[in-house]
């Protein structure tokens, strides 16, 4: 009997695990509230108020997400992306109960750019800020954003108008650049194992160009190359030329080749950090600081790649603007920013999910916060949301009496199956059903066998009839 119960529990657990694995397909998600960055108050005579906390409160915030279209997974150029117009507008009713004006610098972090945003596109061109209907001048800012959770305090600390101070990197740090030409009779692509055996990371840091892979050693870089290619090596700090070089085909075969030095020059670390930067002059400091933060986040220093300083997809974009709320007065501030959702295709449901995130945590920087209303104006279906919502004629709405804990997330989907997923979805469902039928059939057979076997056994405590007994 004990074995039968164990068998039943095992079958139930197997079926539960099977269906749980089939149903667990979670999509990934960015935009945020305006946060108080700096402020100062003044009264008659120009005296500056030195209070630590700003007195301004948010009486009400209204969020309107306008999603009339969903982004494509790929755009050929920045011009082709101009037609995409989904956006969010955050409208704040500010009130200053103090007897002095409050002049504030506000920042609105509205997210990183996903892969489908083409290179060269400037998101700030889609942003608008106003105060009581009048346009407000906006400055675009950027900070390094890692792959983990958004932390407001960390982002605010990284906003700076000057180059970040670092224990190793500095704008004027000298960099020696070497160029090595690859010479080989091998016709395909192969890896060059470039080593720096005598490198001292306290005085030198190495960067290599091209596509690379992890070599397993802190002093080795595996750089993908071919015959005639040039491998660039930049050493920040004290010069250090590359040492032993080995070569390996992409299929693991040995390759005969050599590196011949064809260039040696110098630049500064500022020039190296801005290697990929193509923006305006005023944005260089933010890019440089983001690059330094990205380099320092790596666990191993040697070697870096040039691509480690590519901040296009790792730069958290901010809007910075000035706003003054007069003593005892009110100001309605509106901020509009583009919406770039995370896109994920779920084969089991044969549709694409678009996850939108809105960071509510920056609103906690205010002295007090009143009510929050959210509208999602869209023709698409809302498949999930982390706050209760109601269906409306224009889409969906949420009404909250106070600022909730956590952030706001919701997911839309286009509801259209993708032909490329039809067979995969059919196959997955067929395999799931077949597996479930087999498990149920096997468990039923085992249980039936156990019951029949139990009936043939004598009662507990009885004696089996002796062999050969019975009437002849």
SESETI-825828 format. One line per field, with one value per residue: residue in three letters; y negated, z, x negated of N, C-alpha, C in turn. Coordinates in steps of 0.1 Angstrom, whole numbers. Each point is the difference from the previous one (the first is absolute). Last residue first. Layout:
BEGIN
resn c(ALA ...)
n.v c(Y ...)
n.w c(Z ...)
n.u c(X ...)
ca.v c(Y ...)
ca.w c(Z ...)
ca.u c(X ...)
c.v c(Y ...)
c.w c(Z ...)
c.u c(X ...)
! end
This chain:
BEGIN
resn c(UNK UNK UNK UNK UNK UNK UNK UNK UNK UNK UNK UNK UNK UNK UNK UNK UNK UNK UNK UNK UNK UNK UNK UNK UNK UNK UNK UNK UNK UNK UNK UNK UNK UNK UNK UNK UNK UNK UNK UNK UNK UNK UNK UNK UNK UNK UNK UNK UNK UNK UNK UNK UNK UNK UNK UNK UNK UNK UNK UNK UNK UNK UNK UNK UNK UNK UNK UNK UNK UNK UNK UNK UNK UNK UNK UNK UNK UNK UNK UNK UNK UNK UNK UNK UNK UNK UNK UNK UNK UNK UNK UNK UNK UNK UNK UNK UNK UNK UNK UNK UNK UNK UNK UNK UNK UNK UNK UNK UNK UNK UNK UNK UNK UNK UNK UNK UNK UNK UNK UNK UNK UNK UNK UNK UNK UNK UNK UNK UNK UNK UNK UNK UNK UNK UNK UNK UNK UNK UNK UNK UNK UNK UNK UNK UNK UNK UNK UNK UNK UNK UNK UNK UNK UNK UNK UNK UNK UNK UNK UNK UNK UNK UNK UNK UNK UNK UNK UNK UNK UNK UNK UNK UNK UNK UNK UNK UNK UNK UNK UNK UNK UNK UNK UNK UNK UNK UNK UNK UNK UNK UNK UNK UNK UNK UNK UNK UNK UNK UNK UNK UNK UNK UNK UNK UNK UNK UNK UNK UNK UNK UNK UNK UNK UNK UNK UNK UNK UNK UNK UNK UNK UNK UNK UNK UNK UNK UNK UNK UNK UNK UNK UNK UNK UNK UNK UNK UNK UNK UNK UNK UNK UNK UNK UNK UNK UNK UNK UNK UNK UNK UNK UNK UNK UNK UNK UNK UNK UNK UNK UNK UNK UNK UNK UNK UNK UNK UNK UNK UNK UNK UNK UNK UNK UNK UNK UNK UNK UNK UNK UNK UNK UNK UNK UNK UNK UNK UNK UNK UNK UNK UNK UNK UNK UNK UNK UNK UNK UNK UNK UNK UNK UNK UNK UNK UNK UNK UNK UNK UNK UNK UNK UNK UNK UNK UNK UNK UNK UNK UNK UNK UNK UNK UNK UNK UNK UNK UNK UNK UNK UNK UNK UNK UNK UNK UNK UNK UNK UNK UNK UNK UNK UNK UNK UNK UNK UNK UNK UNK UNK UNK UNK UNK UNK UNK UNK UNK UNK UNK UNK UNK UNK UNK UNK UNK UNK UNK UNK UNK UNK UNK UNK UNK UNK UNK UNK UNK UNK UNK UNK UNK UNK UNK UNK UNK UNK UNK UNK UNK UNK UNK UNK UNK UNK UNK UNK UNK UNK UNK UNK UNK UNK UNK UNK UNK UNK UNK UNK UNK UNK UNK UNK UNK UNK UNK UNK UNK UNK UNK UNK UNK UNK UNK UNK UNK UNK UNK UNK UNK UNK UNK UNK UNK UNK UNK UNK UNK UNK UNK UNK UNK UNK UNK UNK UNK UNK UNK UNK UNK UNK UNK UNK UNK UNK UNK UNK UNK UNK UNK UNK UNK UNK UNK UNK UNK UNK UNK UNK UNK UNK UNK UNK UNK)
n.v c(339 -42 -30 -17 -7 -39 -34 -47 -47 -34 -49 -48 -37 17 19 -7 -12 -45 -35 -6 -26 -46 -20 -7 -38 -40 -9 -15 -46 -30 -4 -27 -47 -19 -5 -37 -43 -10 -14 -45 -32 -3 -25 -47 -19 -3 -36 -42 -8 -10 -45 -42 -29 -30 -32 -25 -38 -32 -35 -16 -23 -13 -28 -24 -35 -3 -1 -9 -41 -48 -19 5 24 24 15 21 10 -3 -31 2 25 35 9 19 13 14 19 22 25 9 -36 -16 -38 -45 -47 -36 -3 -28 -15 -30 -16 -35 -26 -17 -29 -18 16 35 42 12 30 47 24 19 32 35 41 41 36 50 38 51 49 30 26 -20 -50 -48 -54 -54 -51 -54 -55 -54 -58 -49 -49 -33 -45 -31 -42 -31 -38 -29 -23 -17 15 31 16 30 25 46 49 56 50 56 43 37 39 10 -26 -3 20 14 45 18 5 34 22 36 6 -16 24 0 -41 -44 -41 -18 -27 -45 -32 -17 -34 -44 -22 -18 -42 -39 -17 -29 -45 -6 29 49 47 41 39 -3 -20 13 -8 -43 -14 14 -14 7 20 41 39 45 40 54 53 56 53 57 52 35 43 16 -5 -25 -45 -7 -16 -18 -32 -31 -31 -46 -57 -50 -46 -54 -33 -23 20 24 27 26 26 30 14 33 33 50 9 1 -5 6 8 -10 0 -2 20 49 28 -17 -28 -30 -39 -38 -49 -29 -14 -19 -6 -24 -13 -9 32 45 28 39 35 33 -3 19 21 34 7 26 6 8 13 18 9 -9 -45 -46 -50 -48 -41 -49 -35 -44 -27 -41 -35 -35 -37 1 37 49 29 -4 -35 -41 -27 -43 -39 -15 39 45 43 8 10 45 30 -2 22 49 48 52 31 1 -46 -53 -54 -50 -53 -46 -49 -45 -43 -44 -16 -22 -9 11 9 21 42 34 45 37 26 -6 22 43 14 34 26 53 30 32 42 20 -27 -40 -24 -33 -39 -39 -51 -46 -55 -46 -49 -42 -26 -43 -18 7 52 40 20 37 27 39 29 39 32 34 35 31 19 1 13 -11 -8 32 5 -26 16 49 46 29 40 23 -29 -27 -19 -35 -32 -18 -36 -14 -33 -18 -37 -20 -36 -26 -11 -35 -32 -20 16 11 -11 -53 -49 -49 -52 -55 -45 -37 18 50 55 55 48 53 51 43 26 26 25 46 42 47 49 84 70 50 53 52 49 37 46 22 17 42 39 12 22 47 27 8 33 45 15 12 44 37 8 24 47 24 11 38)
n.w c(-45 37 32 7 -13 18 38 15 26 41 29 13 -33 -46 -48 -54 -44 -9 -9 -43 -29 3 -20 -47 -16 1 -35 -41 -4 -8 -45 -29 4 -19 -47 -18 0 -33 -42 -6 -8 -43 -33 1 -19 -47 -20 0 -33 -43 -9 -3 -36 -15 35 25 28 35 25 50 52 55 48 52 40 51 56 40 0 5 5 -9 -48 -49 -57 -53 -59 -50 -25 19 46 46 45 42 41 4 -20 -51 -54 -44 -36 -53 -40 -19 30 41 55 51 56 50 55 48 37 27 24 5 -40 -25 -17 -46 -28 -7 -35 -53 -43 -47 -38 -41 -39 -31 -39 -19 2 40 15 -9 10 -2 12 10 28 -5 -5 -6 7 22 28 43 32 45 30 48 45 51 41 -8 -46 -35 -44 -32 -42 -22 -27 -16 -16 -11 0 -25 -23 -49 -24 11 -6 14 2 -41 -9 32 42 29 41 42 33 18 -16 2 -13 -44 -9 14 -26 -37 7 2 -41 -22 14 -15 -45 -20 -19 -47 -35 -23 -7 23 10 20 45 35 -12 3 43 18 -30 -38 -40 -31 -40 -39 -26 16 -3 10 -17 -10 -8 27 20 16 14 -21 -13 -2 19 19 32 25 41 19 1 20 30 28 36 6 -26 -50 -47 -52 -49 -48 -53 -49 -34 4 42 52 56 52 55 45 53 48 36 -11 -23 -42 -25 -43 -43 -46 -12 20 49 49 54 44 44 42 34 -17 -25 -35 -28 -34 -42 -52 -41 -39 -44 -36 -49 -54 -51 -32 8 0 25 34 25 28 39 31 47 39 51 38 48 31 12 17 38 34 38 41 -6 -10 -39 -29 -4 8 19 22 22 41 -5 -8 37 26 -16 -21 -30 -15 -30 -34 -3 -11 -2 -16 -21 -21 -23 4 -8 7 -4 -14 13 23 47 1 -29 -38 -36 -40 -38 -15 24 -12 -43 -36 -21 -3 9 27 18 41 45 38 50 39 25 43 20 36 21 32 23 36 31 34 45 40 0 -19 -52 -42 -51 -37 -48 -44 -43 -46 -43 -50 -56 -51 -50 -43 -9 -14 -42 -5 16 -20 -11 36 33 28 5 27 10 6 19 51 43 56 46 55 45 55 46 38 15 23 25 28 7 32 28 13 -3 -29 -17 -13 -21 6 11 -8 -19 -10 -28 -20 -32 -16 -6 -34 -37 -25 -38 -37 -31 -1 -11 -4 9 6 21 -4 -7 37 32 -7 11 46 22 -6 26 45 9 2 40 37 0 14 45 21 -3 28 43 6)
n.u c(95 -9 -33 -53 -47 -31 18 22 -4 11 11 -4 16 21 -12 -9 14 17 -31 -16 25 -5 -38 0 22 -24 -31 17 10 -35 -16 25 -5 -37 0 24 -20 -32 16 13 -34 -19 23 -4 -38 -1 23 -21 -33 14 13 -28 -12 35 25 45 28 12 -27 -16 -19 -9 -21 -16 -24 -24 -10 32 36 29 49 46 14 20 -1 16 5 19 29 44 -5 -13 -30 -37 -42 -51 -40 8 10 18 24 9 8 8 -10 -15 -1 -5 2 -8 -7 -5 -27 -48 -45 -43 -32 -24 19 11 -26 12 27 -6 14 2 18 1 20 4 19 16 12 -3 -37 -43 -18 -32 -14 -21 2 8 4 21 -5 12 18 21 20 21 25 5 11 -8 -19 -46 -23 -27 -33 -39 -36 -27 -19 4 -22 -18 -37 -32 -19 0 -33 -50 -52 -44 -16 -18 -46 -24 -33 -29 -13 20 40 43 35 18 -23 5 38 1 -22 23 32 -16 -8 37 17 -22 7 36 1 -12 28 4 -19 -36 -30 -44 -13 -30 -45 -17 -12 -42 -42 -40 -40 -30 -19 3 -6 -17 11 13 15 13 26 35 35 50 48 37 -8 -54 -49 -54 -39 -42 -29 -8 12 -9 1 -5 24 44 39 3 21 3 20 -2 11 1 -10 13 30 31 17 -18 -12 -34 -26 -16 27 21 32 22 44 13 9 -2 -20 -42 -25 -27 -23 -30 -38 -21 15 2 -40 -25 -25 15 33 23 36 20 35 35 30 25 -11 -34 -56 -48 -24 -11 17 -11 2 -7 4 -2 1 13 5 29 32 46 5 1 -9 25 41 41 30 16 36 45 37 30 5 25 47 13 4 39 39 5 15 -13 -31 -36 -29 -14 -23 9 16 33 23 33 39 40 52 53 52 42 -2 -43 -29 -30 -14 -26 -20 -45 -34 -21 -32 -30 -35 -1 44 36 13 -19 10 -7 8 23 22 -7 -3 -10 -6 -8 19 18 38 19 25 27 24 22 6 13 13 15 -10 -3 -21 1 -20 -2 -8 -7 -28 -18 -48 -34 -24 -40 -41 -12 13 30 28 31 46 40 50 45 30 -3 -7 7 0 6 0 0 2 -13 -51 -38 -43 -37 -54 -44 -37 -8 -12 12 -13 6 12 33 48 5 -11 -22 -16 -18 -7 13 51 33 39 15 -1 -10 -3 -7 12 25 15 21 16 31 -15 -20 29 21 -24 -4 35 3 -27 13 32 -14 -21 27 19 -27 -5 34 -2 -29 14 27)
ca.v c(6 13 -1 2 14 5 8 14 5 9 13 8 -3 -11 4 3 13 10 0 7 14 4 0 12 12 0 4 14 8 -1 8 14 5 0 11 13 1 3 14 9 -2 7 15 4 -1 10 13 1 2 14 9 7 7 12 -2 11 6 10 -4 9 0 6 6 8 3 -7 6 5 14 6 -4 -11 3 -11 4 -10 4 10 -2 -1 -12 -2 1 -10 2 -8 2 -12 0 14 0 7 13 10 10 -2 6 4 6 6 4 10 3 4 8 -1 -11 -11 0 -9 -14 -3 -9 0 -14 -2 -14 -3 -13 -8 -8 -14 -5 -8 7 10 12 9 14 9 12 12 11 13 12 7 10 6 11 3 12 1 13 2 2 2 -12 0 -8 -3 -9 -13 -9 -14 -9 -14 -4 -13 1 8 -2 -3 -3 -15 -3 0 -13 -1 -6 -13 3 -12 1 7 13 10 4 7 13 9 4 10 13 5 3 12 11 3 8 14 -1 -3 -14 -10 -8 -11 3 6 -6 2 15 3 -7 9 -1 -9 -3 -14 -4 -13 -9 -13 -9 -14 -8 -14 -6 -9 -8 4 6 14 -1 -1 11 -2 13 1 12 11 14 7 14 9 4 0 -12 2 -13 2 -12 0 -7 -8 -14 -4 8 -8 5 -9 8 -4 4 -8 -15 -5 8 9 2 10 8 9 12 -2 6 0 3 7 1 -11 -12 -7 -4 -12 -8 8 -10 1 -11 -1 -3 -7 7 -8 -3 -8 6 6 15 6 14 6 12 7 9 8 5 13 4 12 -3 -4 -15 -7 3 3 14 3 8 14 1 -9 -10 -12 0 -2 -14 -8 3 -6 -15 -5 -15 -9 3 8 14 9 15 7 15 5 15 5 13 5 -1 9 -7 -1 -8 -5 -12 -3 -14 -4 4 -7 -12 1 -8 -6 -14 -9 0 -15 -3 3 14 2 4 13 7 11 10 10 13 7 14 2 11 7 -4 -14 -8 -5 -4 -10 -3 -12 -1 -13 -1 -13 -2 -9 3 -11 7 2 -12 1 9 -6 -9 -13 -1 -11 -5 5 11 -1 7 9 3 10 0 8 5 7 7 3 10 2 4 13 2 0 -10 6 12 12 12 9 14 9 10 -4 -14 -9 -14 -9 -11 -11 -11 2 -12 0 -11 -13 -3 -14 -9 -14 -10 -10 -14 -7 -10 -12 -5 -3 -12 -11 -1 -6 -14 -7 0 -10 -14 -3 -2 -13 -11 -1 -7 -15 -5 -2 -12 -12)
ca.w c(-12 -3 -8 8 -2 -13 -3 0 -14 -5 -4 11 9 10 12 13 0 2 14 8 -3 6 14 4 -2 11 13 -1 2 14 8 -3 6 14 4 -2 11 13 -1 2 14 9 -2 6 14 4 -2 10 13 1 0 13 3 -8 -10 0 -13 -3 -13 -10 -11 -12 -7 -12 -8 -12 -13 1 4 -8 5 9 13 9 14 9 14 4 -6 -15 -4 -14 -5 -11 -5 8 15 6 15 4 12 12 2 -5 -10 -12 -11 -12 -11 -10 -12 -8 1 -13 2 14 3 4 15 6 1 11 9 13 4 14 3 14 1 12 5 -1 -14 -2 5 -10 8 -7 2 -8 -2 8 -6 7 -8 -5 -10 -6 -9 -8 -7 -14 -7 -13 1 14 9 5 12 2 11 -3 11 -3 9 -5 5 6 14 6 -7 9 -9 1 14 1 -5 -14 -4 -7 -11 -7 -4 11 -4 4 14 1 -6 9 11 -5 -2 14 6 -7 5 15 2 5 14 9 1 4 -12 3 -7 -13 -9 6 -1 -14 -3 3 14 2 14 2 14 5 -12 4 -3 1 8 -4 -1 -11 1 -6 9 2 7 -9 0 -9 -6 -8 -8 1 1 -13 1 -12 -4 10 8 13 6 15 7 14 9 10 -5 -7 -12 -11 -13 -10 -12 -8 -14 -8 1 7 13 -2 13 9 8 8 -7 -9 -13 -8 -15 -3 -14 -8 8 -1 14 2 10 12 7 14 3 14 4 12 11 12 8 -7 4 -12 1 -12 0 -11 -4 -10 -9 -9 -11 -6 -13 2 -6 -14 0 -12 -11 5 1 6 13 -2 -1 -11 4 -8 -12 3 3 -12 -8 7 -2 14 0 4 12 -4 -1 6 -2 10 -1 8 0 -3 5 -6 9 -2 -7 -15 -2 14 1 14 2 14 3 -9 6 7 12 3 -5 4 -8 -3 -12 -12 -3 -14 -9 -4 -8 -7 -4 -10 0 -11 1 -13 -1 -13 -9 -3 7 12 9 9 11 7 14 4 14 5 13 10 13 9 12 0 3 14 0 -7 10 2 -8 -9 -7 6 -8 -8 7 -9 -12 -7 -13 -10 -12 -10 -10 -12 -9 4 -12 1 -11 5 -8 -8 -7 5 1 11 -4 10 -6 3 -3 6 3 3 9 2 8 -1 5 14 3 6 15 0 8 -1 8 -7 5 -11 5 2 -13 -10 5 -4 -14 -6 3 -8 -13 -1 1 -13 -11 2 -4 -15 -5 3 -9 -13 1 0)
ca.u c(-3 6 13 12 5 -1 -12 3 2 -10 4 0 -11 3 9 -8 -5 11 4 -10 2 13 -1 -8 8 10 -7 -3 12 4 -9 2 13 -2 -8 8 10 -6 -5 12 5 -9 2 13 -1 -8 7 11 -7 -4 11 2 -12 -1 -11 -10 -1 11 6 -4 10 -4 11 -3 12 1 -5 -14 -1 -11 -13 1 -6 1 -3 -3 0 -10 -13 2 7 1 13 4 13 10 -3 -3 -4 0 -8 5 -6 9 -5 8 -7 7 -7 9 -6 5 14 6 12 4 8 -9 -2 10 -5 -8 7 -6 0 -3 -2 0 -7 4 -11 3 -1 12 12 4 3 10 -3 8 -8 2 -8 1 3 -12 3 -11 3 -12 2 -5 1 6 14 5 0 13 2 14 2 6 -3 3 7 2 13 1 -1 11 12 11 11 3 4 14 4 3 13 0 -8 -4 -14 -7 -6 10 -2 -13 1 8 -8 -10 7 3 -12 -4 8 -3 -12 3 4 -11 -4 10 3 9 13 -3 10 13 3 2 12 11 4 12 5 3 -1 4 0 4 -11 4 -8 1 -14 -2 -12 -12 -9 4 13 12 9 12 4 12 1 -10 5 3 -3 1 -14 -10 2 -4 -2 -2 -4 4 -8 7 0 -12 -2 -7 3 6 2 12 1 -10 2 -11 -3 -11 -7 6 -8 8 6 11 -2 12 -1 13 4 -6 -1 13 3 8 -7 -4 -8 -3 -10 -2 -14 -3 -7 -2 12 10 13 5 2 -4 0 6 -7 8 -8 8 -8 3 -6 -8 -13 1 1 3 -10 -13 -2 -13 0 -5 -14 -5 -11 2 -9 -14 -2 0 -12 -11 0 -1 -2 11 8 11 -3 11 -1 -8 -2 -11 -1 -14 -4 -13 -12 -11 -11 2 13 5 7 3 5 4 14 9 4 13 -1 13 1 -11 -12 -2 7 -7 0 5 -11 -4 10 -6 10 -5 7 -5 -4 -6 -8 0 -11 1 -10 6 -11 5 -9 6 -1 4 2 0 7 -6 5 3 4 14 7 5 12 12 6 -7 -12 2 -12 -12 -5 -13 -10 -7 8 -7 6 -8 7 -9 8 -7 6 13 7 7 10 14 8 10 -5 7 -10 4 2 -6 -9 -13 -3 10 -4 11 -3 9 -6 -14 -7 -5 -9 5 -1 4 -9 6 -8 -7 2 -7 -9 7 6 -10 -6 8 1 -12 0 10 -5 -11 6 7 -10 -6 10 1 -12 1 11 -5 -9 8)
c.v c(5 5 13 -2 2 15 5 8 15 5 9 15 9 -1 -12 3 4 14 10 1 8 15 5 1 12 13 1 5 15 8 0 9 14 5 1 12 13 2 4 15 10 0 8 15 5 1 11 13 1 3 15 11 8 9 14 -2 11 7 10 -3 11 0 6 4 8 4 -8 7 4 14 7 -5 -13 4 -13 6 -11 5 10 -2 0 -13 -2 2 -11 2 -8 3 -14 1 14 -1 6 14 9 8 0 7 3 4 7 3 12 4 3 8 0 -13 -11 -1 -9 -15 -4 -11 0 -15 -2 -15 -5 -13 -9 -7 -14 -5 -7 7 10 13 8 14 10 11 13 10 13 12 7 11 4 13 3 14 -1 14 2 1 3 -12 0 -8 -4 -7 -14 -8 -13 -8 -14 -3 -14 1 7 -1 -1 -4 -15 -2 -1 -14 1 -5 11 3 -12 2 6 14 11 5 8 14 9 4 10 14 7 5 14 11 4 8 14 1 -2 -14 -11 -8 -12 2 6 -5 2 15 3 -6 10 -1 -9 -2 -15 -2 -14 -10 -15 -9 -14 -8 -15 -5 -8 -9 5 8 14 0 -3 13 -2 14 0 11 10 14 7 14 9 2 0 -13 3 -14 2 -12 0 -7 -9 -14 -6 9 -8 7 -9 9 -5 4 -8 -16 -5 9 11 2 10 9 8 13 -2 7 1 1 8 0 -12 -13 -9 -2 -13 -9 5 -12 0 -10 -2 -2 -9 9 -9 -4 -9 7 4 15 6 15 6 12 6 8 9 3 14 4 12 -2 -4 -16 -9 3 3 15 2 7 15 0 -8 -11 -12 -1 -3 -15 -9 2 -6 -16 -5 -15 -10 3 8 14 7 14 5 15 4 15 4 13 6 -3 10 -7 -3 -9 -3 -14 -2 -14 -5 3 -9 -14 0 -7 -6 -14 -10 -1 -15 -4 2 15 3 1 12 8 11 11 8 14 4 13 2 12 8 -6 -15 -10 -7 -3 -11 -3 -14 -1 -15 0 -15 0 -8 3 -11 7 2 -12 1 9 -7 -9 -12 -2 -11 -5 6 13 0 7 10 4 10 1 6 4 6 8 2 11 3 2 14 4 1 -11 5 12 12 13 9 15 10 10 -3 -14 -8 -14 -9 -10 -11 -11 3 -13 1 -11 -14 -4 -14 -12 -13 -9 -10 -15 -6 -11 -14 -6 -5 -14 -12 -2 -7 -15 -8 -1 -10 -14 -3 -4 -14 -10 -1 -7 -15 -6 -2 -13)
c.w c(-7 -14 -3 -9 8 -1 -14 -4 1 -14 -5 -3 13 9 9 11 13 1 2 14 8 -2 7 15 4 -1 11 13 -1 3 15 8 -3 7 15 5 -2 11 14 0 2 15 9 -2 7 15 6 -1 11 14 2 -1 13 4 -7 -11 1 -13 -3 -13 -10 -10 -14 -6 -12 -7 -12 -13 2 5 -9 5 8 14 8 14 9 14 3 -7 -15 -3 -15 -4 -10 -6 9 15 5 15 6 11 13 3 -5 -11 -12 -10 -11 -12 -9 -13 -8 2 -14 3 15 4 4 15 6 0 12 9 15 3 15 2 14 0 11 6 -2 -15 -3 4 -10 8 -7 1 -8 -2 8 -9 8 -8 -5 -10 -7 -8 -10 -5 -14 -5 -13 0 13 10 4 14 2 13 -3 12 -6 11 -3 4 7 16 6 -6 9 -10 2 14 2 -4 -15 -2 -9 -14 -9 -4 11 -3 5 14 2 -6 10 12 -4 -1 14 7 -6 5 14 2 6 15 11 0 3 -13 1 -8 -14 -10 6 -2 -15 -3 3 15 -1 14 1 15 5 -11 4 -3 0 9 -5 1 -12 2 -6 9 2 8 -9 0 -8 -5 -7 -10 0 2 -13 3 -13 -6 12 8 15 6 15 6 14 9 10 -6 -7 -12 -11 -13 -10 -12 -7 -15 -9 0 8 12 -2 12 9 8 9 -5 -9 -13 -6 -16 -1 -15 -8 8 -1 15 4 11 13 5 15 4 15 2 12 11 12 8 -6 2 -14 1 -14 0 -12 -5 -11 -9 -9 -12 -4 -14 2 -6 -15 2 -12 -11 4 3 4 14 -2 -2 -13 4 -9 -12 4 2 -12 -7 6 -2 15 0 3 12 -3 -2 7 -4 11 -2 8 1 -4 7 -7 9 -1 -7 -15 -3 15 0 15 0 13 2 -10 6 7 14 3 -7 5 -9 -4 -13 -14 -3 -14 -10 -7 -8 -8 -2 -11 0 -14 0 -14 1 -13 -8 -4 7 12 10 8 12 5 15 4 15 4 12 11 13 11 12 1 4 14 0 -6 10 2 -8 -9 -7 7 -7 -8 9 -10 -12 -9 -13 -9 -12 -11 -9 -12 -8 5 -14 1 -10 4 -8 -9 -8 5 0 12 -5 10 -6 4 -3 5 3 1 9 2 9 0 3 15 1 3 15 -2 1 1 8 -10 3 -12 4 2 -12 -10 5 -4 -15 -5 3 -9 -15 -1 0 -13 -11 2 -4 -15 -5 2 -10 -14 0)
c.u c(12 -4 5 12 13 6 1 -13 3 3 -11 5 1 -12 2 10 -7 -5 11 5 -10 2 13 -2 -7 9 9 -7 -3 13 4 -9 2 13 -2 -9 8 10 -6 -4 12 6 -9 2 13 -1 -8 8 11 -6 -4 11 1 -12 -2 -10 -10 -1 11 8 -5 11 -5 13 -4 13 3 -4 -15 -2 -11 -13 0 -5 1 -3 -3 2 -10 -13 2 8 0 14 4 14 9 -2 -3 -4 0 -11 5 -4 11 -6 9 -9 10 -8 11 -7 5 14 5 13 4 7 -9 -2 10 -6 -9 7 -4 0 -3 -4 2 -9 5 -12 3 0 13 13 6 1 11 -5 9 -10 2 -7 1 4 -13 4 -13 3 -11 3 -5 0 7 15 6 0 15 1 15 3 6 -3 4 9 2 14 1 0 12 13 12 10 3 5 16 4 1 14 5 -6 -4 -15 -8 -5 9 -2 -13 1 8 -9 -10 7 2 -13 -4 8 -3 -12 3 4 -11 -6 10 2 10 13 -1 11 14 4 4 14 11 2 13 5 2 -3 3 -1 5 -13 5 -10 2 -15 -2 -12 -13 -9 6 13 12 8 12 2 14 2 -11 5 4 -4 1 -13 -10 0 -4 -3 -1 -6 6 -10 7 1 -13 -1 -6 3 8 1 13 1 -9 1 -11 -3 -11 -8 8 -9 9 6 12 -3 14 0 13 4 -5 0 13 3 8 -6 -5 -9 -2 -11 0 -15 -2 -6 -3 13 11 14 5 1 -4 -2 8 -8 9 -9 8 -9 4 -6 -10 -14 0 1 3 -10 -14 -1 -14 -1 -4 -15 -3 -10 2 -9 -15 -3 -1 -13 -12 -1 0 -4 10 10 12 -4 11 0 -9 -1 -12 0 -14 -4 -12 -12 -12 -11 2 12 3 6 3 5 5 14 8 5 14 -2 13 2 -10 -13 -1 7 -7 -1 7 -11 -5 10 -7 10 -7 6 -7 -6 -5 -9 1 -12 3 -9 7 -12 6 -9 7 0 3 3 -1 9 -7 6 3 6 15 8 6 12 12 8 -8 -13 4 -13 -12 -3 -13 -11 -7 9 -7 8 -9 9 -9 9 -9 7 14 7 6 11 15 8 11 -5 7 -8 4 4 -6 -10 -15 -4 12 -5 12 -6 11 -7 -15 -7 -5 -11 6 1 6 -6 7 -9 -8 2 -8 -9 7 6 -11 -5 8 1 -12 0 9 -5 -11 6 7 -10 -5 10 1 -12 1 10 -6 -9)
! end
